[in-house]
Amino acid sequence: MKILHTADLHLNEKNDRRWDAFGELVNLASREQVAALIIAGDLFDQDVAAENMRGRLRSVLGAGAFQTIIIPGNHDCRAFRSGLFFGENVFVISDWRKPVCLGDTAFWGLPHADISAGALAARLREMALLMDSARENILLFHGELLDTFFTPLDTGQEGTRRCMPARLSFFEPLPVSYVLAGHFHSRYAAWQIEKGGLFIYPGSPVAVTRRETGRRKANLIDADQAPREVNLDSFHYEKLTVTLDPFSQQDPLSDLDHELDRLHPGARILLTVEGLFDSSAFYMSEAEMAAEIRQKTKQVGADEPVFNFVDVRHVLEDDLFKKFRAFLTETDLPPELKKEVEAMVIQAFRGVARCS
């Protein structure tokens, strides 16, 4: 069975970028001719959004011939309790004891609940007793995998409160091919469950916070091949750092132009300009350089750049520094080491200038 897996869309009435990403996922599911679109929690940003946006949701999902299976996450866990109708081909798993069966595959779900790690482990053992090991079982899960290097910062704006904390060992008793998870936004990641299947986070399909950088992903599963990441064209943030070199003959603004030209259309740039700047080489002050950069990034809809570069013209024009640099050039040190020494000496000269 071919499956497209996503989570953490956080749909609301104000953010069209998230709805654009949802439409892209539906189109991708149709192109790939999947049997099921899996949404592993937090389809909505808040519980009330489900009631207000059901018509819009049914319109988007109605364009596909696949089935959609949803579990409630911590943001929208109460949105599905009243049995709201989301579409003919939309199934919400609100009871962990009752799977959705499509063909020979049983989709089980763990709706969000405020339970401890120990209680969650016990519930998973109960689920294992309900599963038929002779058929393919897939579990949908929205919560934290404690074995990983994810942090609360990877969950968007959740803070430090725990959400369904689990360990990979909790899933070992389950006869499942996959645990299709949600809650961690930052990136696609997968782990092998010992004596079991794969545990997979797809990452958020659209950036919800500035911490979600890089192309967003979805998880595509086909019976004939291993699960794979699929790049989306949805909105995301892209970190870019430009490091100025006072001895480079290359115009730093042309370097920035090159990087901006390569920017993905769905990206919003988070630019940091650092390093050392020789104002005499380009006939502009620090303020003028910052204004030029700000104007260029404004044209591509970037956030306000972070400026950490400094003008070291006064150091480069110092006679003592010139003598040192001439000496350094004649040494047999590797080029990279020369650059490091040069940078340290410039920093030392800057410190002397501040104290004098």
Secondary structure by P-SEA (a helix, b strand, c coil): cbbbbccccccccccaaaaaaaaaaaaaaaaacccbbbbccccccccccccccaaaaaaaaccccbbbbbbbcccccccccccccccccccccccccbbbbcccbbbbbbccccccaaaaaaaaaaaaaacccccbbbbbbbccccccccccccccccccccccccccccccccccccccccccccbbbbbbcccbbbbbbcccccccccccccbbbbbbbbccccbbbbbbccbbbbbbbbbbbccccccaaaaaaaaaaacccccccbbbbbcccccccccccaaaaaaaaaaaaaaacccbbbbcccccccccccaaaaaaaaaaaaccccaaaaaaaaaaaaaaaaaaaaac
